[in-house]
Amino acid sequence: MALLPILKYPDPRLATKAAVVTEFDDKLKQLAAGVGLAATQVDRHIRLIVIDITEEKNDLKVLVNPELVESSEETKPWEEGCLSLPGIYDKVTRPAKVKVKAQDLEGNFFELECDGLLAVCVQHEMDHLEGTVFVDHLSMLKKQRIRHKIRKMRLEEERAAKEEA
C-alpha cells in the first residue's frame, strides 16, 4: 500500500473523534497494512491503531475499537513526539501500565496488557482517536510556544522550497 499523507498539527481534522469500526473487510485490512499510527492521522476517522515498537519492525499490533479497561495509579513521564508534529517533543505524564480491550482485523476481541513504551504508545494513539494530540496534555504556554515553533519551521521550509525552485 502506498504511504498515506499524514495530517500536520494544527490541522482541524486531527481533532475529529473517530467512529467505531463495524465492517471488518479487506478495506480495513489494507488500511491496517499501510498505517503505522492512528487512522485519524491519515484522515481516516475510524477507531484503528497500528503499532510496532520493535527495532526490527516485526511485532505489529493492530487494535480495532480499542478501549482502556484498566490503568495503573502509578504514572510516569515520557518524552513524546508525533508524526503529526515533526520535530516537536515534550514530556507527558501517563499511567505506567494499561490494559486495553480491542478487536483484531477479523472482529475477534482480545485484551492487551501494556507497560513501558508500549503503554505510552497505546495511550498516545488512543488519544488520536478521541481527537487529542499529545500537546493537548501540556500547559497553554507550552502549546503557544509549540505553535510558534511550528509556524517558524513551516516558514523556513517554504523559504527553502522557493530557493530550490
Secondary structure, DSSP 8 states (H G I E B T S, - for coil): --------TT-GGGG---B-----SHHHHHHHHH-SSBGGGGT--BSEEEE--STT----EEEEEEEEEEE-S-EEEEEEEETTEEEEEEEEEEESEEEEEEE-TTS-EEEEEEEHHHHHHHHHHHHHHTT--GGGGS-HHHHHHHHHHHHHHHHHHHHHHHHH-
